[in-house]
């Protein structure tokens, strides 16, 4: 059941008490009511109806400002209590901040109707809050699902390597970070040729090679823009480090080719290092690397 607050003279509070079993607090002075509502507001409490006796207002001050303050702090327009002629003293500017007027002495039926109206609104607010909570939960579940789909669609489900678009996005992130801190970034492209087609041995070879690529350094990004083409992005890596890793990958390929007995296989390994000068040059960097890898200048036979 919804709660309510009363700010009225003690005798009026007594006459109201039989009709307000769900009373949260009682006050007989505007300043005490205002301080209490301000504390509730700081605690992010729910909106609450306030029954306000006009005699509790400080009429020497602006009555509209006081009524508007109760509206603001409680989150609910107040219900005003007064003699009928006293309502005539209210300025028109106060009307937008008033929920209802109850004329004293109180009649049973208007009070019952008001309670029913407040109860209905309270239930509607609770339903709305529950709906908003369910909606937030669904939105969070959808966000997690989209993130999971994005992560799953970003990688080859067999090798775990990043696809071209995901690789480019991650490269762009690392490129902008390197540009911001003036750090080097390197990349190695590896093109394999001469592997048997439609061969389970070639698939096993590719899978093992991909796993070894991803296991070299945790900070590196390994992807496969297309079949038999691999790229490893090396953040915070100078020319010497990229050269050393290129040699490491060549040795790794030789061992694998010996293991799978692919004597006709060849590979191109090229690397590139830059300290980014422009934050949006990641795509250009990757395009140049792949162009060099397709030129044949890095082609070497395996088993050398």
C-alpha positions in Angstrom: 0.0 0.0 0.0 1.2 3.5 -0.8 2.6 5.7 2.0 1.8 9.4 2.7 3.0 12.3 4.8 0.9 14.9 6.6 1.9 18.4 7.6 -0.9 19.9 9.6 -1.9 21.2 13.1 -2.1 18.5 15.7 -5.9 18.5 15.9 -6.2 18.1 12.1 -3.7 15.3 12.2 -6.0 13.5 14.7 -9.0 13.9 12.5 -7.0 12.5 9.5 -5.4 9.6 11.3 -8.4 7.2 10.9 -8.2 7.6 7.1 -4.5 7.3 6.9 -3.3 3.9 8.3 -0.4 4.0 6.0 1.0 7.3 7.3 4.7 7.6 7.0 5.4 10.8 8.9 3.6 13.7 10.5 4.8 17.3 10.8 3.2 20.6 12.0 5.7 23.0 10.6 6.8 23.6 7.0 10.6 23.8 7.7 10.5 20.3 9.4 8.6 18.9 6.5 11.0 20.4 4.0 14.1 19.1 5.8 12.6 15.6 6.0 11.8 15.5 2.3 15.2 16.8 1.4 16.8 13.9 3.3 14.5 11.5 1.4 15.5 13.0 -1.9 19.2 12.5 -1.0 18.4 8.8 -0.3 16.8 8.5 -3.8 13.5 7.5 -2.2 10.3 7.0 -4.2 7.8 9.9 -4.8 5.3 10.3 -2.0 2.0 12.2 -1.6 2.0 15.0 1.0 -1.1 16.4 2.7 -0.3 20.0 3.5 -2.3 22.3 5.7 -2.2 25.8 4.4 -1.7 27.0 7.9 1.7 25.4 7.9 2.9 27.7 5.2 4.8 30.9 6.1 2.5 33.4 4.4 5.0 36.2 4.8 7.1 34.3 2.2 6.1 33.3 -1.3 3.4 30.6 -1.0 4.0 29.4 -4.6 7.7 28.9 -3.9 6.9 26.8 -0.8 4.3 24.6 -2.5 6.6 24.2 -5.5 9.4 23.2 -3.1 7.2 20.4 -1.6 6.4 19.3 -5.1 10.1 19.2 -6.1 11.3 17.4 -2.9 8.5 14.9 -2.6 8.3 14.1 -6.4 4.5 14.4 -6.1 2.2 17.4 -6.2 0.9 18.1 -2.6 -2.8 17.8 -1.5 -3.8 21.1 0.2 -6.0 21.2 3.2 -7.8 24.5 4.2 -11.1 26.3 4.7 -12.8 27.0 1.4 -12.2 30.8 1.7 -8.5 30.3 2.4 -8.0 28.7 -1.0 -9.0 32.0 -2.5 -5.8 33.5 -1.2 -3.6 31.1 -3.2 -1.9 32.8 -6.2 -2.6 31.4 -9.6 1.1 30.5 -10.0 0.7 27.8 -7.3 -2.0 25.9 -9.2 0.4 23.8 -11.5 2.0 22.4 -8.3 -1.2 21.3 -6.6 -2.6 17.8 -6.9 -5.9 18.4 -5.1 -7.8 20.6 -2.7 -9.5 19.2 0.3 -11.9 21.6 2.1 -12.1 21.6 5.8 -14.0 20.2 7.7 -13.3 17.0 5.8 -16.1 15.1 4.2 -15.8 11.3 4.0 -16.5 10.9 0.3 -14.0 13.3 -1.2 -11.3 11.8 1.0 -12.2 8.3 0.0 -12.2 9.3 -3.7 -8.8 10.9 -3.3 -7.4 7.8 -1.5 -8.6 5.6 -4.3 -7.1 7.9 -6.9 -3.7 7.9 -5.1 -3.8 4.2 -4.6 -4.5 3.7 -8.3 -1.6 5.9 -9.2 0.7 4.2 -6.7 -0.1 0.8 -8.3 0.5 2.2 -11.7 3.8 3.6 -10.7 4.8 0.2 -9.2 3.8 -1.5 -12.4 5.8 1.0 -14.4 8.8 0.6 -12.1 8.6 -3.2 -12.5 8.2 -2.8 -16.3 11.3 -0.5 -16.4 13.2 -3.1 -14.3 12.3 -5.9 -16.7 13.1 -3.6 -19.7 16.6 -2.8 -18.2 17.2 -6.5 -17.6 16.2 -7.3 -21.2 18.4 -4.5 -22.6 21.3 -5.8 -20.6 20.8 -9.3 -21.7 20.5 -8.1 -25.3 23.7 -6.1 -24.9 25.5 -9.2 -23.6 24.1 -11.3 -26.4 25.2 -8.7 -29.1 28.7 -8.6 -27.5 28.9 -12.4 -27.5 27.7 -12.6 -31.1 30.2 -9.9 -32.0 33.0 -11.7 -30.3 32.0 -15.0 -31.9 31.5 -13.6 -35.3 34.9 -11.7 -35.1 36.9 -15.0 -35.0 37.1 -18.1 -37.0 35.3 -20.7 -34.9 37.9 -23.3 -35.7 41.2 -21.5 -35.5 40.2 -18.6 -33.3 41.9 -16.1 -35.6 40.3 -12.7 -36.2 38.5 -12.2 -39.5 39.6 -9.3 -41.7 37.1 -6.7 -40.4 37.7 -7.6 -36.8 41.5 -7.6 -37.3 41.2 -4.1 -38.9 39.1 -2.8 -36.0 41.6 -4.1 -33.4 44.5 -2.8 -35.5 42.8 0.7 -35.5 42.5 0.6 -31.7 46.2 -0.3 -31.3 47.2 2.2 -34.0 45.4 5.1 -32.2 46.9 4.1 -28.9 50.4 4.0 -30.5 49.8 7.4 -32.1 48.7 8.9 -28.8 51.7 7.7 -26.9 54.2 7.8 -29.8 55.0 4.1 -29.5 56.0 1.8 -32.4 53.7 -0.8 -33.9 54.7 -3.6 -36.1 53.0 -6.3 -38.1 54.0 -9.5 -39.8 52.1 -11.0 -42.8 52.5 -14.6 -43.7 51.2 -16.1 -47.0 51.2 -19.9 -47.4 51.2 -21.5 -50.8 51.4 -25.0 -52.1 49.4 -26.6 -49.3 47.3 -29.6 -50.5 43.7 -28.6 -51.3 40.7 -30.2 -49.5 43.1 -32.1 -47.3 42.5 -32.9 -43.6 46.3 -32.7 -43.1 46.3 -29.2 -44.5 43.4 -28.3 -42.1 45.3 -29.7 -39.2 48.5 -27.9 -40.3 46.6 -24.6 -40.5 44.9 -25.1 -37.1 48.2 -25.9 -35.4 50.0 -23.0 -37.0 47.1 -20.6 -36.0 47.3 -21.8 -32.4 51.0 -21.3 -32.3 50.6 -17.8 -33.7 48.2 -16.8 -30.9 50.4 -18.3 -28.2 53.6 -16.3 -28.9 52.7 -13.1 -27.0 49.5 -12.3 -25.2 49.5 -8.7 -26.4 49.7 -9.6 -30.1 46.7 -9.8 -32.5 46.5 -12.7 -34.8 44.1 -12.8 -37.7 43.5 -14.4 -41.1 42.1 -11.9 -43.7 41.7 -14.7 -46.2 42.5 -18.3 -46.7 46.2 -19.2 -46.1 47.0 -15.6 -45.3 47.9 -14.6 -41.7 48.7 -11.3 -40.0 50.1 -10.8 -36.6 49.9 -7.2 -35.2 52.7 -6.5 -32.7 52.0 -3.5 -30.4 55.0 -1.8 -28.8 57.4 -3.6 -31.1 60.4 -2.0 -32.9 62.0 -3.2 -36.1 64.4 -5.5 -34.3 61.6 -7.3 -32.5 59.5 -7.7 -35.6 62.5 -9.1 -37.4 63.2 -11.6 -34.6 59.6 -12.8 -34.6 59.6 -13.1 -38.3 62.5 -15.5 -38.0 60.8 -17.3 -35.2 57.7 -17.9 -37.4 59.8 -19.1 -40.3 61.4 -21.6 -38.0 58.0 -22.6 -36.7 56.8 -23.2 -40.3 59.8 -25.3 -41.2 59.1 -27.6 -38.2 55.4 -27.9 -39.1 56.1 -28.5 -42.7 58.5 -31.2 -41.8 55.9 -32.7 -39.4 53.2 -32.8 -42.1 55.5 -33.6 -45.0 54.4 -30.7 -47.3 57.6 -30.6 -49.4 56.0 -28.3 -52.1 54.8 -25.6 -49.7 56.3 -22.1 -49.8 55.7 -19.1 -47.6 56.0 -15.3 -47.8 56.9 -13.5 -44.6 57.1 -9.8 -44.6 57.1 -7.3 -41.7 56.6 -3.6 -41.3 57.2 -1.2 -38.4 56.0 2.4 -37.9 55.6 5.0 -35.2 52.2 6.4 -36.2 52.1 10.0 -37.4 48.4 10.1 -38.1 45.8 8.5 -36.0 43.7 7.2 -38.9 46.5 5.4 -40.9 45.8 1.9 -39.6 44.0 0.7 -42.8 46.8 2.2 -45.0 49.4 0.4 -42.9 47.7 -3.0 -43.3 47.0 -2.5 -47.0 50.7 -1.7 -47.6 51.8 -4.8 -45.6 49.4 -7.1 -47.5 50.5 -5.6 -50.9 54.2 -6.3 -50.0 53.2 -9.9 -49.0 51.6 -10.4 -52.4 54.6 -9.0 -54.3 56.8 -12.1 -53.9 59.6 -10.2 -52.3 59.3 -12.1 -49.0 58.8 -15.5 -50.6 61.0 -18.2 -49.2 60.8 -22.0 -49.6 60.1 -23.9 -46.5 62.6 -26.5 -45.3 65.6 -24.3 -46.0 
